[in-house]
Amino acid sequence: VSTQSTGVVSASGKTTDTLVKLWQSYQQQDRQAVSDILLLIDNNQRALIEQLLTGQNKQQALAQLNDELAVLNELISQQQLLEAPLLAHGEVWSARLLAAYLNQLGVAAQDVDARQLFTLNDGQLLHQKNQQQCTSIISKSHINVVTGFIAVDCQGNTVTLGRNGSDYSATLLASYTFAKQVSIWTDTQGVFSTDPRKVKNALKYAKVCREQANLLARLGNPVLHAKTLSPLKGTEIKLVVRSSFDCDATPTEVVKEGYSKAKRFITTLDNIDLLRVDKLSSGEVGELSQLIQHSLHHFTKDGDTYLLVPGQSTHQVVGHLAGRANIVESNLSGCAVVAPTTDVITLTDQATALLK
């Protein structure tokens, strides 16, 4: 998030994946794997600290890491390890390290655990409480380095915000602090007309409207996620997509309806199942997206309602809908065209030609 003084961080590198493997090994009671993974985590975090910090800052950071890993070892030995608090370590370590590094450079910074900021009740954000917490905790005199991905429930238990959780944390924080702009730093230079890794002459757009961005997200666009965009609905906050690897590259702005002409996109679909669903409400689509941690697109044709579901999640979705869903087609691959109505026929012909 980019306000005057706030940034939201993810876990470094493959830290979250490694913590997930640790949890799986713990559940399987594979003591050797648990020991090996803890050593890997220790080595990786220690290497980052050694690389970035010096003197007392380094010693303090290493001591904190040792204490936390000792606590994890104790919880494992007592069979009291919990998944969400374990996974939260990745973001906590990133925020603390970045804040320490900034302070070492002479830039006043503080790390902020988002569990102090975001509370959920039965999966629903408590907006009024969260806004008050953000107002009281986010400093205006320091750079705030906030953990993405994590929050708490009303009992104070750690919960995670799921896939793309750190981007979601950033837009939530932007909405609660009335930011003017939030920047998402990613591995691409912005939002393109199609995948630039597959199509050399893909166009990068300077501006994209929120409605089209939402549709792209529901179709599985890797840059944007519908959940990330949701806190910005009804606000004046501008979303900017920037490249972490080319800071000087022109970004893409995601703007309110009417501030950008509708663009043309072709996005690829792989291993998608098409479900026909009886009496599907828009609220249910959100519930299903939360369930499988993936945005979903639904549409109506000839009076029937259809849902596009990633193949690996179909069993979960069908089970949740309890007899109201039938698989019409499975393991589909192809292209989805997002464009003004007048352009759709031409683009559909082009996409069909590409598939052949």
Disulfide bonds with the S-S distance in Angstrom:
none
